[in-house]
Amino acid sequence: MDAKALAAAIIIIIIIAGAAAYVAMKGKGTTTTTSSQTTSGAQTSSTAGGTAGGKTATVKIGALLPLTGDLGSFGKSNEYAIEMAANDLNKYLAEHNAGFQVKIVVVDTETNPTKALQQFDTLYSQGIRFFIGPMSSAELSQIVSAIQQGKKAVVISQSSTAPSLAIKDTVFRFPPPDNLQGKVLAKLYKDDGKKYVIIAYRNDDWGKGLANAISGYAKQEGINVYKMIPYDPKAANFDNLVQSIATAVQDLEKQGVPDSQIGVEIIGFDEVGSILKSANSYDVLKKVQWYGSDGTALSQSILQNPDAVAFAEAVNWKNTVTFSLTNKTKPVYCALEKKLGYPPDPYSLIAYDAVWVMGLAIQKAGGPKATPDQVANAIWSVVQTYQGVTGKIVLNQYGDRKVSDYGIFVIKTVNGHPQWVLYEIYKYQTDSFQKVNGNPLQCS
């Protein structure tokens, strides 16, 4: 090789080596990203040095929560639980090279069915197809209608229980429908020696559904449903409602029914605090046992009403709510209590599980490109093995939780501060109530 050819060869080698070094340095020190929208609303990013195949993605999950309105006292607890679950889930997804992460998009439904639908539509228009919430059945019914009209989406509600929404669709409900709660309340009345019950209920789909469920089971237990009184939750005051309840109690007394055999069931949300406040001025209403439901159990709003608290303690107001304990419950419960400054409601724990199940279903269905139908189908498979903070999730044919234990909570003033206390637990397997000694969820 002559000198000129040798020189040319050396130059070519230097150029090639320099190019290789540049490419290597580029791979180590910089990142190139491109994004594309998928059918699931996920933003897919191509990142050098990322997960398997060089792909990472963000799948958005809409959280339809009542940060204000009649369930406003529950919204913040549920928001924290959902965000905590997303953080924990994302760690799991990263460790298992899932290729995507989830991002929660929280919106306020104001506990208003119309607003809930508007928020759903807004998030849907942004490409979001997976949702947690809404909490109330009246709100969820609007979302169900939208899905039936052709909007493909997967929804997991952590607290909707109206029997009327037990239909086959891509909407899942992780508490049991109120058929079971109605049975539990009727059995509670019987165990407490009640022969007559007066039911006052919020006049919406949920309130009517639970009232009818209670009425049916109460009759099976030999209990006379003396009167059913619907009320408008948006009424300026509840004086007429409370007067009607008092009149019904007095009528039973006139018939010779002992006060110990009379029960009053109040089915509502945070507005029940105002009802209890009004009832506190009636001595006759303090002589009979009062009951509540999952719409009021652990309501922080009611604890802020001194007159409502005084009445609740005077009548040992018992509230039922789905409630399960596993070895995973306490760590999540106590982490939420520390962040909130007060005990979280059981539906917050269900919301935590809902995020996990949704995320695992997305993973099982193929990741960010999975369609809503594929994810909905995957949920049925995921719950077969998933063990969460609320125990095993067994679904019925409609995608609703089939069975559950129930906690019975009452309000007690402890060290000068009113708080919710777990009074007893209904065990589904034995169909019986167990008194609670101490607080199984006491956080240090």
Sine and cosine of phi, psi and omega as CSV:
sin_phi,cos_phi,sin_psi,cos_psi,sin_omega,cos_omega
0.00,0.00,0.77,-0.64,-0.02,-1.00
-0.97,0.22,0.12,-0.99,-0.10,-1.00
-0.88,0.47,-0.64,0.77,-0.03,-1.00
-0.91,0.41,-0.68,0.73,0.00,-1.00
-0.90,0.43,-0.65,0.76,0.02,-1.00
-0.88,0.48,-0.68,0.73,0.00,-1.00
-0.89,0.45,-0.67,0.74,0.00,-1.00
-0.89,0.45,-0.65,0.76,0.01,-1.00
-0.89,0.45,-0.67,0.75,0.02,-1.00
-0.88,0.48,-0.65,0.76,-0.01,-1.00
-0.90,0.44,-0.67,0.74,0.01,-1.00
-0.88,0.47,-0.68,0.73,0.00,-1.00
-0.88,0.47,-0.67,0.74,0.01,-1.00
-0.89,0.46,-0.67,0.74,-0.01,-1.00
-0.89,0.46,-0.71,0.71,-0.01,-1.00
-0.89,0.46,-0.70,0.71,0.00,-1.00
-0.88,0.47,-0.65,0.76,0.00,-1.00
-0.91,0.43,-0.66,0.75,0.03,-1.00
-0.89,0.45,-0.67,0.75,0.01,-1.00
-0.89,0.45,-0.66,0.75,0.01,-1.00
-0.90,0.44,-0.64,0.77,0.01,-1.00
-0.89,0.45,-0.69,0.72,0.01,-1.00
-0.89,0.46,-0.68,0.74,0.00,-1.00
-0.89,0.45,-0.69,0.72,0.00,-1.00
-0.91,0.41,-0.61,0.79,0.01,-1.00
-0.88,0.47,-0.66,0.75,0.00,-1.00
-0.92,0.40,-0.55,0.83,-0.05,-1.00
-1.00,0.09,-0.59,0.81,-0.20,-0.98
-0.97,-0.26,-0.15,0.99,-0.05,-1.00
-0.69,-0.72,0.25,-0.97,0.00,-1.00
-0.75,-0.66,0.71,-0.71,0.10,-1.00
-0.93,-0.38,0.70,-0.72,-0.09,-1.00
-0.73,-0.68,0.68,-0.73,0.15,-0.99
-0.76,-0.65,0.51,-0.86,-0.05,-1.00
-0.81,-0.58,0.50,-0.86,0.08,-1.00
-0.52,-0.85,0.59,-0.81,-0.02,-1.00
-0.99,0.12,0.71,-0.70,0.04,-1.00
-0.97,-0.26,0.13,-0.99,-0.03,-1.00
-0.92,0.39,-0.34,0.94,-0.02,-1.00
-1.00,-0.01,0.02,1.00,-0.03,-1.00
1.00,0.07,0.18,0.98,-0.02,-1.00
-0.99,0.11,0.59,-0.81,0.14,-0.99
-1.00,-0.10,0.93,-0.37,-0.06,-1.00
-1.00,-0.09,0.77,-0.64,-0.02,-1.00
-0.85,-0.52,0.69,-0.72,0.09,-1.00
-0.99,-0.12,0.89,-0.45,-0.11,-0.99
-0.78,-0.63,0.82,-0.57,0.03,-1.00
-0.89,0.46,0.69,-0.73,0.01,-1.00
0.96,0.27,0.30,0.95,-0.05,-1.00
-1.00,0.03,-0.60,-0.80,-0.04,-1.00
-0.98,0.18,-0.10,-1.00,-0.07,-1.00
-0.80,0.61,0.78,-0.63,-0.01,-1.00
0.99,0.14,0.05,1.00,0.01,-1.00
0.96,0.28,0.34,0.94,-0.06,-1.00
-0.90,-0.43,0.71,-0.70,0.21,-0.98
-0.80,-0.59,0.33,-0.94,-0.02,-1.00
-0.43,-0.90,0.35,-0.94,0.12,-0.99
-0.86,-0.51,0.86,-0.50,0.07,-1.00
-0.98,-0.21,0.86,-0.51,-0.03,-1.00
-1.00,0.06,0.71,-0.71,0.07,-1.00
-0.87,-0.49,0.84,-0.54,0.02,-1.00
-0.99,0.17,0.70,-0.71,0.05,-1.00
-0.92,-0.40,0.96,-0.29,-0.01,-1.00
-1.00,-0.03,0.99,-0.14,-0.16,-0.99
-0.84,-0.54,0.54,-0.84,0.06,-1.00
-1.00,0.09,0.97,0.23,0.00,-1.00
-0.94,0.34,-0.32,0.95,0.09,-1.00
-0.68,-0.73,0.06,-1.00,0.02,-1.00
1.00,-0.03,-0.27,-0.96,-0.15,-0.99
-0.92,0.40,-0.33,0.94,0.08,-1.00
-0.92,-0.40,0.36,0.93,-0.07,-1.00
-0.85,0.53,-0.52,0.86,-0.04,-1.00
-0.95,0.31,-0.24,0.97,0.02,-1.00
-0.99,-0.11,-0.37,0.93,-0.13,-0.99
-0.87,0.49,-0.72,0.70,-0.05,-1.00
-0.90,0.43,-0.67,0.74,0.03,-1.00
-0.88,0.48,-0.68,0.74,0.03,-1.00
-0.92,0.40,-0.60,0.80,0.03,-1.00
-0.89,0.46,-0.74,0.68,0.01,-1.00
-0.88,0.48,-0.65,0.76,-0.02,-1.00
-0.90,0.44,-0.67,0.74,-0.01,-1.00
-0.91,0.40,-0.67,0.75,0.01,-1.00
-0.93,0.37,-0.61,0.79,0.05,-1.00
-0.89,0.45,-0.69,0.73,0.01,-1.00
-0.88,0.47,-0.66,0.75,0.01,-1.00
-0.88,0.47,-0.67,0.74,0.03,-1.00
-0.89,0.46,-0.70,0.71,0.00,-1.00
-0.92,0.40,-0.66,0.75,0.02,-1.00
-0.89,0.45,-0.66,0.75,-0.03,-1.00
-0.90,0.43,-0.56,0.83,0.07,-1.00
-0.90,0.44,-0.68,0.73,0.03,-1.00
-0.89,0.45,-0.71,0.70,-0.02,-1.00
-0.89,0.45,-0.62,0.79,0.03,-1.00
-0.92,0.40,-0.69,0.73,0.00,-1.00
-0.90,0.44,-0.46,0.89,-0.04,-1.00
-0.97,-0.24,0.29,0.96,0.07,-1.00
0.75,0.67,0.74,0.68,-0.04,-1.00
-0.93,0.36,-0.40,0.91,0.01,-1.00
1.00,0.04,0.05,1.00,0.05,-1.00
-0.44,-0.90,0.31,-0.95,0.11,-0.99
-0.80,-0.60,0.29,-0.96,0.05,-1.00
-0.95,-0.32,0.50,-0.87,0.07,-1.00
-0.76,-0.65,0.79,-0.61,-0.02,-1.00
-1.00,0.02,0.75,-0.66,0.08,-1.00
-0.91,-0.41,0.96,-0.28,-0.10,-1.00
-1.00,-0.04,0.74,-0.68,0.11,-0.99
-0.74,-0.67,0.43,-0.90,-0.04,-1.00
-1.00,-0.09,0.86,-0.51,0.05,-1.00
-1.00,0.03,-0.20,0.98,-0.01,-1.00
0.88,0.47,0.31,0.95,-0.10,-1.00
0.81,0.59,0.60,0.80,-0.08,-1.00
-0.83,-0.55,0.88,-0.48,-0.05,-1.00
-0.82,0.57,-0.66,0.75,0.01,-1.00
-0.91,0.42,-0.68,0.73,0.02,-1.00
-0.92,0.39,-0.61,0.79,0.02,-1.00
-0.87,0.50,-0.69,0.73,0.02,-1.00
-0.91,0.41,-0.65,0.76,0.04,-1.00
-0.88,0.48,-0.69,0.73,0.00,-1.00
-0.92,0.39,-0.64,0.77,0.07,-1.00
-0.87,0.50,-0.73,0.68,-0.01,-1.00
-0.88,0.47,-0.64,0.77,0.00,-1.00
-0.90,0.44,-0.74,0.67,0.01,-1.00
-0.92,0.40,-0.59,0.80,0.02,-1.00
-0.89,0.46,-0.66,0.75,0.01,-1.00
-0.91,0.42,-0.35,0.94,0.04,-1.00
-1.00,0.04,0.05,1.00,0.04,-1.00
0.99,-0.10,0.05,1.00,0.00,-1.00
-0.98,0.19,0.75,-0.66,-0.06,-1.00
-0.83,-0.55,-0.06,1.00,-0.04,-1.00
-0.85,-0.53,0.73,-0.68,-0.15,-0.99
-0.66,-0.75,0.59,-0.80,0.21,-0.98
-0.94,-0.35,0.75,-0.67,-0.07,-1.00
0.99,-0.13,-0.15,-0.99,-0.10,1.00
-0.95,0.30,0.08,-1.00,-0.13,-0.99
-0.99,0.11,-0.66,0.75,-0.07,-1.00
-1.00,0.02,0.47,-0.88,0.00,-1.00
-0.93,0.37,-0.56,0.83,0.03,-1.00
-0.89,0.46,-0.64,0.77,0.06,-1.00
-0.93,0.37,-0.72,0.70,-0.06,-1.00
-0.89,0.46,-0.55,0.84,-0.02,-1.00
-0.87,0.49,-0.53,0.85,0.04,-1.00
-0.93,0.36,-0.64,0.77,0.01,-1.00
-0.93,0.37,-0.65,0.76,0.03,-1.00
-0.85,0.52,-0.69,0.73,0.02,-1.00
-0.88,0.47,-0.67,0.75,0.01,-1.00
-0.89,0.45,-0.64,0.77,0.03,-1.00
-0.93,0.37,-0.64,0.77,0.02,-1.00
-0.91,0.42,-0.43,0.90,0.00,-1.00
-1.00,0.06,0.06,1.00,0.15,-0.99
0.86,-0.51,-0.06,1.00,0.01,-1.00
-0.99,0.12,0.92,-0.38,-0.04,-1.00
-0.97,0.25,0.88,-0.48,0.00,-1.00
-0.34,-0.94,0.40,-0.92,0.10,-1.00
-0.91,-0.41,0.77,-0.63,-0.06,-1.00
-0.79,-0.61,0.72,-0.69,0.16,-0.99
-0.85,-0.52,0.91,-0.42,0.07,-1.00
-1.00,-0.07,0.70,-0.71,-0.02,-1.00
-1.00,0.01,-0.08,1.00,-0.11,-0.99
-0.50,-0.87,-0.09,1.00,0.03,-1.00
-0.94,0.35,0.75,-0.66,-0.08,-1.00
-0.73,-0.69,0.06,1.00,-0.05,-1.00
-0.88,0.47,0.80,-0.60,0.01,-1.00
-0.85,0.53,-0.45,0.89,-0.05,-1.00
-0.91,0.42,-0.30,0.95,-0.02,-1.00
-0.99,-0.13,0.22,0.98,0.05,-1.00
-0.99,0.15,0.99,0.13,-0.02,-1.00
-0.71,-0.71,0.32,-0.95,-0.01,-1.00
-1.00,0.10,0.90,-0.44,0.00,-1.00
-0.29,-0.96,-0.29,-0.96,0.03,-1.00
-0.99,-0.17,0.40,0.92,0.08,-1.00
-0.96,-0.28,0.81,-0.59,0.00,-1.00
-0.91,-0.42,0.55,-0.83,0.04,-1.00
-0.80,-0.60,0.87,-0.50,-0.11,-0.99
-1.00,-0.02,-0.05,1.00,0.33,-0.94
-0.99,-0.12,0.32,-0.95,0.07,-1.00
-0.96,0.27,0.50,-0.86,0.08,-1.00
-0.87,0.49,0.26,-0.97,-0.13,-0.99
-0.95,0.31,-0.05,1.00,0.13,-0.99
-0.84,0.54,-0.65,0.76,-0.01,-1.00
-0.96,0.29,-0.68,0.73,0.01,-1.00
-0.89,0.45,-0.60,0.80,0.06,-1.00
-0.87,0.50,-0.65,0.76,0.03,-1.00
-0.91,0.42,-0.69,0.73,-0.02,-1.00
-0.90,0.45,-0.70,0.71,-0.01,-1.00
-0.90,0.43,-0.67,0.74,0.01,-1.00
-0.88,0.47,-0.66,0.75,0.03,-1.00
-0.92,0.39,-0.58,0.82,0.04,-1.00
-0.90,0.44,-0.69,0.72,0.05,-1.00
-0.84,0.55,-0.73,0.68,-0.05,-1.00
-0.89,0.45,-0.70,0.71,0.01,-1.00
-0.87,0.48,-0.50,0.87,0.00,-1.00
-1.00,0.06,0.04,1.00,0.06,-1.00
0.99,0.16,0.38,0.93,-0.01,-1.00
-0.99,0.12,0.66,-0.75,0.04,-1.00
-0.93,-0.36,-0.39,0.92,-0.01,-1.00
-0.73,-0.69,0.60,-0.80,0.04,-1.00
-0.67,-0.74,0.65,-0.76,0.08,-1.00
-0.94,-0.33,0.81,-0.59,-0.06,-1.00
-0.92,-0.39,0.88,-0.47,0.13,-0.99
-0.96,-0.30,0.78,-0.63,-0.12,-0.99
-0.67,-0.74,0.56,-0.83,0.11,-0.99
-0.87,0.50,0.80,-0.60,-0.13,-0.99
-1.00,0.10,0.94,0.33,0.13,-0.99
-0.62,-0.78,-0.04,-1.00,-0.08,-1.00
-0.84,0.54,-0.69,0.73,-0.03,-1.00
-0.92,0.39,-0.77,0.64,-0.05,-1.00
-0.86,0.50,-0.71,0.70,0.01,-1.00
-0.91,0.41,-0.65,0.76,-0.02,-1.00
-0.89,0.45,-0.71,0.70,0.00,-1.00
-0.93,0.36,-0.65,0.76,0.01,-1.00
-0.87,0.50,-0.68,0.73,0.00,-1.00
-0.93,0.38,-0.62,0.78,0.03,-1.00
-0.90,0.44,-0.70,0.71,0.03,-1.00
-0.87,0.49,-0.72,0.70,-0.05,-1.00
-0.85,0.52,-0.70,0.71,-0.01,-1.00
-0.89,0.46,-0.73,0.69,-0.01,-1.00
-0.95,0.32,-0.58,0.82,0.02,-1.00
-0.87,0.49,-0.66,0.75,0.02,-1.00
-0.90,0.44,-0.60,0.80,0.06,-1.00
-0.90,0.44,-0.50,0.87,0.01,-1.00
-1.00,0.07,0.05,1.00,0.01,-1.00
0.99,0.14,0.34,0.94,-0.02,-1.00
-0.98,-0.18,0.72,-0.69,0.01,-1.00
-0.99,0.10,0.90,-0.44,0.10,-0.99
-0.99,0.14,0.99,-0.12,-0.18,-0.98
-0.94,0.35,-0.65,0.76,-0.02,-1.00
-0.41,-0.91,0.62,-0.78,0.10,-0.99
-0.88,-0.47,0.85,-0.53,-0.13,-0.99
-0.85,-0.52,0.95,-0.32,0.07,-1.00
-0.98,0.20,0.47,-0.89,0.07,-1.00
-0.64,-0.77,0.43,-0.90,0.03,-1.00
-1.00,0.06,0.90,-0.43,-0.04,-1.00
-0.91,0.41,-0.25,0.97,0.01,-1.00
-0.99,-0.15,0.18,0.98,-0.01,-1.00
-0.88,0.48,0.51,-0.86,-0.01,-1.00
-0.88,0.48,-0.58,0.82,0.10,-0.99
-0.42,-0.91,0.14,-0.99,-0.08,-1.00
-0.88,-0.48,0.42,0.91,-0.03,-1.00
-0.88,0.47,-0.68,0.73,0.00,-1.00
-0.91,0.42,-0.63,0.77,0.03,-1.00
-0.88,0.47,-0.74,0.67,-0.03,-1.00
-0.90,0.43,-0.61,0.79,0.05,-1.00
-0.89,0.45,-0.62,0.78,0.02,-1.00
-0.90,0.43,-0.63,0.78,0.03,-1.00
-0.92,0.40,-0.69,0.72,0.01,-1.00
-0.88,0.47,-0.66,0.75,0.01,-1.00
-0.89,0.45,-0.65,0.76,0.01,-1.00
-0.90,0.43,-0.65,0.76,0.03,-1.00
-0.90,0.43,-0.69,0.72,0.00,-1.00
-0.90,0.43,-0.60,0.80,0.03,-1.00
-0.89,0.46,-0.66,0.75,0.03,-1.00
-0.92,0.40,-0.63,0.78,0.04,-1.00
-0.89,0.46,-0.63,0.77,0.00,-1.00
-0.91,0.42,-0.44,0.90,0.03,-1.00
-0.99,0.12,0.01,1.00,0.05,-1.00
1.00,0.00,0.21,0.98,0.02,-1.00
-0.98,0.19,0.81,-0.58,0.03,-1.00
-0.91,0.42,0.55,-0.84,0.01,-1.00
-0.85,0.53,-0.54,0.84,-0.04,-1.00
-0.91,0.41,-0.28,0.96,-0.01,-1.00
-0.98,-0.19,0.11,0.99,-0.05,-1.00
-0.94,-0.33,0.74,-0.67,0.07,-1.00
-0.82,-0.58,0.53,-0.85,0.07,-1.00
-0.86,-0.52,0.85,-0.53,0.04,-1.00
-0.97,-0.24,0.80,-0.60,0.05,-1.00
-0.89,-0.46,0.87,-0.49,-0.07,-1.00
-0.94,-0.35,0.95,-0.31,-0.02,-1.00
-0.22,-0.98,-0.20,-0.98,0.02,-1.00
-0.93,-0.37,-0.59,-0.80,-0.08,-1.00
-0.89,0.46,-0.37,0.93,0.01,-1.00
-0.90,0.43,-0.26,0.97,0.01,-1.00
-0.89,0.46,-0.42,0.91,0.06,-1.00
-0.84,0.54,-0.65,0.76,0.03,-1.00
-0.94,0.35,-0.55,0.84,0.03,-1.00
-0.92,0.39,-0.70,0.71,0.02,-1.00
-0.91,0.42,-0.60,0.80,0.04,-1.00
-0.87,0.50,-0.70,0.71,0.02,-1.00
-0.92,0.39,-0.63,0.77,-0.02,-1.00
-0.91,0.42,-0.41,0.91,-0.05,-1.00
-0.90,0.44,-0.29,0.96,0.00,-1.00
-1.00,-0.03,0.03,1.00,0.01,-1.00
-0.94,-0.33,0.93,-0.37,0.02,-1.00
-0.89,0.46,-0.57,0.82,-0.05,-1.00
-0.90,0.43,-0.50,0.86,-0.03,-1.00
-0.98,0.17,-0.27,0.96,0.04,-1.00
-1.00,0.09,-0.10,0.99,-0.04,-1.00
-1.00,-0.03,-0.12,0.99,-0.05,-1.00
-0.87,-0.50,0.37,-0.93,-0.01,-1.00
-0.98,0.21,0.71,-0.71,0.04,-1.00
-0.93,-0.36,0.49,-0.87,0.01,-1.00
-0.74,-0.67,0.43,-0.90,0.08,-1.00
-0.80,-0.61,-0.42,-0.91,-0.05,-1.00
-0.46,-0.89,-0.23,-0.97,-0.01,-1.00
-0.93,0.36,-0.26,0.97,0.03,-1.00
-0.96,0.26,-0.29,0.96,-0.03,-1.00
-0.83,-0.55,-0.32,0.95,-0.02,-1.00
-0.84,0.55,0.81,-0.59,0.02,-1.00
0.93,0.37,0.34,0.94,0.08,-1.00
-0.91,0.42,0.84,-0.54,0.04,-1.00
-0.97,0.23,-0.45,0.89,0.02,-1.00
-0.88,0.47,-0.68,0.73,-0.03,-1.00
-0.91,0.42,-0.55,0.84,0.02,-1.00
-0.91,0.42,-0.33,0.94,-0.01,-1.00
-1.00,0.08,-0.03,1.00,-0.05,-1.00
-0.95,-0.32,0.98,-0.19,-0.10,-1.00
-0.83,0.55,-0.66,0.75,-0.01,-1.00
-0.92,0.38,-0.61,0.79,0.04,-1.00
-0.91,0.41,-0.65,0.76,0.03,-1.00
-0.89,0.45,-0.70,0.72,-0.01,-1.00
-0.86,0.50,-0.68,0.73,0.00,-1.00
-0.94,0.35,-0.69,0.72,-0.02,-1.00
-0.85,0.53,-0.64,0.77,0.03,-1.00
-0.94,0.33,-0.61,0.80,-0.05,-1.00
-0.90,0.44,-0.56,0.83,-0.06,-1.00
-0.96,-0.27,0.13,0.99,-0.02,-1.00
0.77,0.64,0.81,0.59,-0.11,-0.99
-0.86,0.51,0.92,-0.38,-0.07,-1.00
-0.99,-0.15,0.80,-0.59,-0.01,-1.00
-0.88,-0.48,0.75,-0.66,-0.01,-1.00
-0.98,-0.17,0.60,-0.80,0.08,-1.00
-0.38,-0.92,0.60,-0.80,0.03,-1.00
-0.80,0.60,0.70,-0.71,-0.16,-0.99
-0.35,-0.94,0.86,-0.51,0.02,-1.00
-0.72,-0.69,0.54,-0.84,0.03,-1.00
-0.88,-0.48,0.77,-0.63,0.12,-0.99
-0.74,-0.67,0.03,-1.00,0.02,-1.00
-0.95,0.32,-0.14,0.99,0.03,-1.00
-0.99,-0.15,-0.15,0.99,-0.12,-0.99
-0.93,0.36,-0.79,0.62,-0.17,-0.99
-0.89,0.46,-0.69,0.72,0.01,-1.00
-0.84,0.54,-0.69,0.73,0.00,-1.00
-0.94,0.33,-0.69,0.72,0.00,-1.00
-0.84,0.54,-0.74,0.67,-0.06,-1.00
-0.95,0.31,-0.55,0.84,0.06,-1.00
-0.90,0.43,-0.63,0.77,0.04,-1.00
-0.94,0.35,-0.67,0.74,0.01,-1.00
-0.87,0.49,-0.65,0.76,0.01,-1.00
-0.90,0.44,-0.65,0.76,-0.03,-1.00
-0.96,0.29,-0.63,0.77,-0.05,-1.00
-0.98,0.18,-0.59,0.81,-0.11,-0.99
1.00,-0.02,0.07,1.00,0.06,-1.00
-0.40,-0.91,0.30,-0.95,-0.06,-1.00
-0.90,0.43,0.68,-0.73,0.05,-1.00
-0.97,0.24,0.41,-0.91,0.05,-1.00
-0.99,0.15,0.38,-0.92,-0.01,-1.00
-0.85,0.53,-0.47,0.88,0.00,-1.00
-0.94,0.34,-0.40,0.92,0.11,-0.99
-0.92,0.40,-0.62,0.79,0.03,-1.00
-0.93,0.37,-0.60,0.80,0.07,-1.00
-0.91,0.40,-0.63,0.78,0.03,-1.00
-0.88,0.48,-0.61,0.79,0.05,-1.00
-0.86,0.51,-0.74,0.67,0.02,-1.00
-0.90,0.43,-0.59,0.81,-0.04,-1.00
-0.88,0.48,-0.65,0.76,0.02,-1.00
-0.89,0.45,-0.70,0.72,0.00,-1.00
-0.88,0.47,-0.73,0.68,-0.03,-1.00
-0.90,0.45,-0.66,0.75,0.02,-1.00
-0.88,0.47,-0.72,0.69,-0.01,-1.00
-0.89,0.45,-0.68,0.73,0.00,-1.00
-0.92,0.38,-0.55,0.84,0.04,-1.00
-0.93,0.36,-0.64,0.77,0.06,-1.00
-0.88,0.48,-0.69,0.73,0.03,-1.00
-0.88,0.48,-0.73,0.69,-0.05,-1.00
-0.92,0.40,-0.53,0.85,-0.04,-1.00
-0.99,0.16,-0.04,1.00,0.06,-1.00
0.88,-0.48,0.05,1.00,0.07,-1.00
1.00,-0.06,-0.44,-0.90,-0.14,-0.99
-0.85,0.52,-0.44,0.90,-0.03,-1.00
-1.00,0.05,-0.01,1.00,-0.01,-1.00
-0.91,0.42,0.64,-0.77,0.02,-1.00
-0.99,0.10,0.31,-0.95,0.05,-1.00
-0.82,0.57,-0.66,0.75,0.01,-1.00
-0.89,0.45,-0.64,0.77,0.01,-1.00
-0.91,0.41,-0.65,0.76,0.01,-1.00
-0.93,0.37,-0.66,0.75,0.02,-1.00
-0.86,0.50,-0.68,0.74,0.04,-1.00
-0.90,0.43,-0.60,0.80,-0.03,-1.00
-0.93,0.37,-0.48,0.87,0.00,-1.00
-0.86,0.51,-0.64,0.76,0.00,-1.00
-0.87,0.50,-0.57,0.82,0.01,-1.00
-0.98,0.21,-0.66,0.75,-0.05,-1.00
-0.87,0.49,-0.68,0.73,-0.08,-1.00
-0.94,0.35,-0.22,0.97,0.03,-1.00
-0.91,0.42,-0.53,0.85,-0.06,-1.00
-0.88,-0.47,-0.23,0.97,-0.06,-1.00
-0.94,0.35,0.77,-0.64,0.09,-1.00
-0.85,-0.52,0.95,-0.30,-0.11,-0.99
-0.95,-0.32,-0.27,-0.96,-0.03,-1.00
-0.95,0.30,-0.30,0.95,0.04,-1.00
-0.95,-0.31,0.33,0.95,0.06,-1.00
1.00,0.06,-0.19,-0.98,0.00,-1.00
-0.95,0.30,0.68,-0.74,-0.02,-1.00
-0.98,-0.19,0.97,-0.23,0.03,-1.00
-0.99,-0.17,0.87,-0.49,-0.06,-1.00
-0.99,-0.16,0.57,-0.82,0.12,-0.99
-1.00,0.06,-0.11,-0.99,-0.09,-1.00
-0.89,0.45,-0.31,0.95,-0.02,-1.00
-0.99,-0.13,0.05,1.00,-0.02,-1.00
0.99,0.14,0.33,0.94,0.05,-1.00
-0.96,-0.29,0.49,-0.87,0.02,-1.00
-0.86,0.50,0.72,-0.69,-0.13,-0.99
-1.00,0.07,-0.68,0.74,-0.07,-1.00
-0.69,-0.73,0.35,-0.94,0.04,-1.00
-0.18,-0.98,0.47,-0.88,0.26,-0.97
-0.98,0.19,0.24,-0.97,0.04,-1.00
-0.75,-0.67,0.66,-0.75,0.13,-0.99
-1.00,-0.08,0.62,-0.79,0.09,-1.00
-0.93,-0.36,0.91,-0.40,-0.09,-1.00
-0.94,-0.34,0.60,-0.80,0.08,-1.00
-0.77,-0.63,0.28,-0.96,0.03,-1.00
-0.99,-0.13,0.79,-0.62,0.06,-1.00
-0.73,-0.68,0.56,-0.83,0.10,-1.00
-1.00,-0.05,0.88,-0.47,-0.03,-1.00
-0.87,-0.50,0.85,-0.52,-0.03,-1.00
0.80,0.60,0.64,0.77,0.08,-1.00
0.99,0.12,0.03,1.00,-0.05,-1.00
-0.84,-0.54,0.82,-0.57,0.05,-1.00
-0.94,0.35,0.64,-0.77,0.02,-1.00
-0.43,-0.90,0.31,-0.95,0.07,-1.00
-0.99,0.10,0.70,-0.71,-0.03,-1.00
-0.80,-0.59,0.72,-0.69,0.07,-1.00
-0.95,0.32,0.90,-0.44,-0.12,-0.99
-1.00,-0.04,-0.72,0.69,0.06,-1.00
-0.36,-0.93,0.18,-0.98,-0.03,-1.00
-0.79,-0.61,0.74,-0.67,0.13,-0.99
-1.00,0.04,0.84,-0.54,0.00,-1.00
-0.99,-0.14,0.89,-0.46,-0.07,-1.00
-0.88,0.47,-0.68,0.73,-0.10,-1.00
-0.89,0.45,-0.56,0.83,-0.02,-1.00
-0.98,-0.21,-0.11,0.99,-0.03,-1.00
0.79,0.61,0.76,0.65,-0.06,-1.00
-0.51,-0.86,0.27,-0.96,0.01,-1.00
-0.97,-0.23,0.63,-0.78,0.05,-1.00
-0.84,-0.54,0.79,-0.62,0.08,-1.00
-0.92,0.39,0.52,-0.86,-0.03,-1.00
-0.97,-0.25,0.80,-0.60,0.07,-1.00
-0.97,-0.24,0.92,-0.40,-0.06,-1.00
0.98,0.20,-0.11,-0.99,-0.03,-1.00
-0.93,-0.38,0.96,-0.29,-0.02,-1.00
-0.91,0.41,-0.23,0.97,0.01,-1.00
-0.92,-0.39,0.43,0.90,0.03,-1.00
-0.90,0.44,0.83,-0.56,0.00,-1.00
-0.98,-0.20,0.71,-0.71,-0.02,-1.00
-0.97,0.26,0.00,0.00,0.00,0.00
